[in-house]
Amino acid sequence: MAYESTAEWVDRLECEGELLRIREPAHTELEIAAASDLESKSPGGGKALLFEKPVGPDGKASDFPVLINGYGSARRMAMALGRESVEEIGQEVESLVRAKPPAGLAEAWDLLRKGLELRHARPVSAGRGACQEVTTRPEEGGRGLLDLPVLKTWPKDGGPFLTLPQVITEDPETGERNVGMYRMQVRGPWEPALHWQLHKVGARHGKKSREMGKPMPVAVALGGDPANAFAATAPLPDGIDEYMFAGFLRKKSVSFVPAVSQPIRVPADADFVIEGTVDPAGEPVDEGPFGDHTGFYTPVDKYPRFRITALTHRRRAIYPATVVGKPPMEDFWLGSASVRILLPVLRMNFPELVDLALPAEGVFHNLAFVSLKKQYPYQAFKLMHGLWGAGQMMFTKGIVVVDEHVNVHDTSEVLF
């Protein structure tokens, strides 16, 4: 099922009894985040929350409601991707790569990419999108990002942060697109800091632009079909376009329109689009502190300055947000869904792999529980090192391997 806007997604959540509307005013500084933190730690992840009257730090009410904890349960994750369960998608992925057994993990990813192109996955162009119903530019004055109900989530955060941005960049040589979820700190009405770490594809595109001596066009989409933001978080390898993956998930190609101020295309169904440039040769700015999913604050560091050239949005836009903090929170459900969906690709290369889980206690990807069908001594070591070489599994600090009869999704059973 494809959703054409965040509003359509909200309607589905409400129809299914998965949404709580908060009609009283709520502050974007700490209050909304605190409520979401409590709700996300309720049994099963609680409910999605729609704050209808967010109030900024200046006391001004925002025109845009805030949706938070939308991905915060197994049921809502499946609903966001248009299925009864995310396991259904894993079975579909398995059917894509099963036809020809791959010689290695790289070949398995290539088979998946080719399969995706055949399944409602290739993006299509549209004339004009709902995301551009209203357009503002810095030269026109206005409050820019200050009009958005961007949340400050923890007391010692360096400021408000966009936490569900789909950051769109293109390789300056090949034009290959990447969509990453890199948090953005609001430093003024028209200038956020863009947090992309050195190993991220967006940073690599920036490095190439710096070597070529030219600023890099960047667009940031917020909202739209929830499959789009999920795809931006998925640990996909190079060569698989995240929006192509989103098209496969939603069983309908993602439609794109030209940005109004930059030579880059943006998803037509987005609620907000922030357009601008990053000058990789420019002076970086302080970003942080930021309360992270480790339960600690990420310290201040230097990151690129993003200069906004246009801000577009729907007339009835809804601002999507999440809180990053001590688990379990929304990112636990997002990560778990990625594992269930992409596990068949790992199994193609590691046939002894039975199941894999990233427990909440491991803080997203830092700990993995793996079960295997053991056939020879030291096979667990072979599997461990293979997994550490599989894309973002390289960030896993500890892998616990158990026999095939152990349920890796039951932490107590694994510990026993």
Order of alpha helices (4+ residues) and beta strands (2+ residues): alpha-beta-beta-alpha-beta-beta-beta-alpha-alpha-alpha-beta-beta-beta-beta-beta-beta-beta-alpha-beta-alpha-alpha-beta-beta-beta-beta-beta-beta-beta-beta-beta-alpha-beta-beta-alpha-beta-alpha
